[in-house]
Amino acid sequence: MKGLNDEDHPVLVSNRLIRAATALGRVTSRVHKREQGLTSPEFAVLLALGGDRSRLTSTHIVELTAMDKTKVSRAVASLDQRGWVERERATSDRRFEYLTLTGAGRTALANLLPKIVEAESAVLGSLSEAERSGLEAGLTGLDRAISH
């Protein structure tokens, strides 16, 4: 029986990335689930709204997170129920609404981020400095390649 490393069955980068992202996501999801009861989509939306562009539409969040619009919509509704998201209808096109974090949403994110970083660091700490640098360089390059 041939293994995955044989020439007939190459190891796909996409599968390796999915496996690594899923495993690391499980580590971080334990933190946001334990600390705030957040699902992974809810945390992803919270993180997107806490970024540089803090006023986003759901369409922007779909693009940033690569989640489908139904997951984003459910996550936004849940965060809105918590009082962590503010919705503002666009004046130019009433079909769209701009989403921003409320003070409570920003506080929740600020409290979660150090714990998430700590959980990631615990995993990434087993890599050598060269491996961490290579991973960062590779992910930056992949982000650039995908965005074109």
Secondary structure, DSSP 4 states (H G I P E B T S, - for coil): ---TTSTTSPPPHHHHHHHHHHHHHHHHHHHHHHHH---HHHHHHHHHHTSS--SB-HHHHHHHH---HHHHHHHHHHHHHTT-EEEEE-SS-TT-EEEEE-HHHHHHHHHHHHHHHHHHHHHHTTS-HHHHHHHHHHHHHHHHHHH-
